[in-house]
Amino acid sequence: MIDYILIALIVILVIFAILKRVIHLVVIALIILLAYLFFKYGLHLI
């Protein structure tokens, strides 16, 4: 459930950033999402 909330917040942030032409916010959001997914699922693969 928390995963869906986090993804929804990032999607909203990306849409808002695109509308405001603030591309660096999109980059930051994607980095946060990738880091989150890496720590959550990547550690199980090791």
Number of C-alpha atoms within 10 A of each C-alpha: 5 7 10 9 10 13 13 12 13 19 15 12 15 22 14 14 17 14 10 9 12 13 12 12 16 19 13 13 18 15 12 13 14 12 12 14 13 13 10 11 10 11 9 8 7 5
